[in-house]
Amino acid sequence: ATTEIYTLSLHDALPICYADDAWIKAGESWESRGDAKSARRAYMQALSRHPEGDMRSEARRRAVLLAFGDSPKVALQTVEDMLAAKDLGGNERAKLLYFRARARMRMTPLSPAQSEQVRADLLASLDLRPVAYTALQSLSRLHELGPEAYAAGLAKLEAKGGPAPELATPGTYPQAEARAKLWSRDRKS
């Protein structure tokens, strides 16, 4: 009952700075009740009623994650709609590119063209934010695509930061050593 009252009161709320936050909280309430459909509607309301709100990125992210619960096709369409927004920053665009790749990867089996789209999205995500958490996720998905895609991801990261330093780590797992070289470069700056 509290969730319904809270949501109804939002419909009458004045467009104040916390209104989009309230829609996020309403969505969280619906999620905690197990009602993903109502939660997703609340997140979409945050976006449609408060397109300039400071919570729009969070509303987009939550709506996309809930769309994955429906089907990969619904998730892909939701991500495509979100990518059409003109106010995306680099972090958010990188996340959405990653999510688009994930949605396509769940539409198995992948055609060669779809596989190339996934690879392109993951590489674009790496290119936008090479040292963000999304980059680690993208690199992991590239690894799933195979050694060539993974090597392309590592090359993209290396190109973003210059040559990797040499590490004295003989006998380690080669991919772990490559990651350590990439991440250690950030520590030097």
C-alpha positions in Angstrom: 0.0 0.0 0.0 2.8 2.4 0.8 4.4 1.9 -2.6 1.2 2.7 -4.4 0.6 5.8 -2.3 4.2 7.0 -2.8 3.9 6.4 -6.6 0.6 8.2 -6.8 1.9 11.2 -4.9 4.7 11.5 -7.5 2.2 12.1 -10.3 1.2 15.3 -8.5 4.7 16.4 -7.5 5.9 19.8 -8.7 8.9 19.6 -11.0 11.5 20.2 -8.2 15.1 19.1 -8.1 14.3 15.9 -6.1 11.4 14.7 -8.3 13.6 12.4 -10.4 15.2 11.0 -7.2 11.7 10.2 -6.0 10.9 8.2 -9.1 14.1 6.3 -8.6 13.1 5.5 -5.0 9.6 4.5 -6.3 11.3 2.1 -8.7 13.5 0.7 -5.9 10.3 0.1 -3.9 8.6 -1.7 -6.8 11.8 -3.8 -7.3 11.9 -4.8 -3.6 8.3 -6.0 -4.0 9.3 -8.1 -7.0 7.4 -6.0 -9.5 10.0 -5.3 -12.3 7.4 -4.0 -14.7 6.2 -1.2 -12.3 9.8 -0.5 -11.4 10.8 -0.1 -15.0 7.8 2.2 -15.5 9.0 4.4 -12.6 12.5 4.6 -14.0 11.1 5.6 -17.4 8.9 8.2 -15.7 12.0 9.7 -14.1 13.4 10.1 -17.7 10.2 11.3 -19.4 9.1 13.7 -16.7 12.5 15.0 -15.7 14.8 14.8 -18.8 17.2 17.2 -17.3 17.3 15.6 -13.9 20.5 14.6 -12.2 19.3 11.0 -11.9 18.8 10.4 -15.6 21.9 8.3 -16.0 20.9 6.1 -13.1 17.3 5.8 -14.4 18.6 4.7 -17.8 21.0 2.2 -16.2 18.2 0.6 -14.1 15.7 0.5 -16.9 18.2 -1.3 -19.1 19.1 -3.8 -16.4 15.4 -4.6 -15.9 14.9 -5.0 -19.6 17.4 -7.8 -19.6 14.9 -9.7 -17.4 12.3 -9.6 -20.2 14.4 -10.8 -23.1 17.6 -9.9 -25.1 15.4 -8.3 -27.8 13.7 -6.0 -25.3 17.1 -5.2 -23.7 18.6 -4.4 -27.1 15.7 -2.1 -28.0 15.9 -0.4 -24.7 19.6 0.2 -25.1 19.1 1.5 -28.6 16.5 3.9 -27.3 18.8 5.1 -24.6 21.8 5.5 -27.0 19.6 7.9 -29.0 19.7 10.4 -26.1 21.6 13.6 -26.9 22.8 14.2 -23.4 25.0 11.1 -22.9 28.4 11.6 -21.4 31.3 9.3 -22.2 30.9 7.1 -19.1 27.2 6.5 -19.8 27.8 5.9 -23.6 30.5 3.4 -22.7 28.1 1.5 -20.4 25.3 1.5 -22.9 27.7 0.2 -25.7 28.7 -2.5 -23.3 25.0 -3.3 -22.6 24.2 -3.4 -26.3 27.0 -5.9 -26.9 25.7 -8.0 -24.0 22.1 -8.0 -25.3 23.4 -9.1 -28.7 25.6 -11.8 -27.2 22.5 -13.3 -25.5 20.8 -13.6 -28.9 22.5 -16.8 -29.7 23.6 -18.1 -32.1 25.3 -15.0 -33.4 25.8 -14.5 -37.1 29.2 -13.3 -38.2 27.8 -9.8 -38.8 26.3 -9.7 -35.3 29.5 -11.0 -33.8 31.3 -8.1 -35.5 28.8 -5.6 -34.1 29.4 -7.0 -30.6 33.1 -6.7 -31.1 32.8 -3.1 -32.5 30.6 -2.0 -29.5 33.0 -3.5 -27.0 36.0 -1.9 -28.6 34.2 1.5 -28.8 33.4 1.1 -25.1 37.1 0.5 -24.4 38.0 3.5 -26.5 35.6 5.8 -24.6 36.7 4.9 -21.1 39.8 2.7 -21.1 40.4 2.8 -17.4 36.8 2.5 -16.2 35.1 -0.6 -14.7 33.2 -0.8 -18.0 36.5 -1.4 -19.8 37.2 -4.5 -17.6 33.7 -5.8 -18.4 34.2 -5.1 -22.1 37.6 -6.8 -22.1 36.1 -9.8 -20.4 33.4 -10.1 -23.1 36.1 -9.7 -25.8 37.9 -12.6 -24.2 34.7 -14.6 -24.6 34.6 -13.8 -28.3 38.0 -15.4 -28.8 41.7 -14.7 -28.9 41.6 -12.2 -31.8 38.9 -10.1 -30.2 40.7 -10.1 -26.9 44.0 -9.2 -28.5 42.2 -6.3 -30.3 40.9 -5.1 -26.9 44.4 -5.3 -25.3 45.8 -3.4 -28.3 43.1 -0.7 -27.9 44.0 -0.2 -24.3 47.7 -0.1 -25.0 47.2 2.4 -27.8 45.4 4.7 -25.3 48.2 4.8 -22.8 51.4 4.3 -24.8 53.8 1.5 -24.3 53.3 -0.7 -21.3 56.1 -0.9 -18.8 58.2 -4.0 -18.5 57.4 -6.1 -15.4 59.7 -8.7 -13.9 57.0 -11.4 -13.6 58.4 -14.5 -15.1 56.2 -17.6 -15.2 52.9 -15.8 -14.6 49.7 -16.3 -16.5 50.3 -14.3 -19.8 46.9 -12.6 -19.8 47.3 -11.6 -16.1 50.8 -10.2 -16.9 49.3 -8.2 -19.9 46.6 -6.7 -17.6 49.1 -5.9 -14.9 51.2 -4.0 -17.4 48.2 -2.0 -18.5 47.0 -1.2 -15.0 50.4 -0.3 -13.7 50.8 2.4 -16.3 47.9 4.3 -14.6 49.8 4.1 -11.3 52.8 6.0 -12.7 50.8 9.1 -13.6 
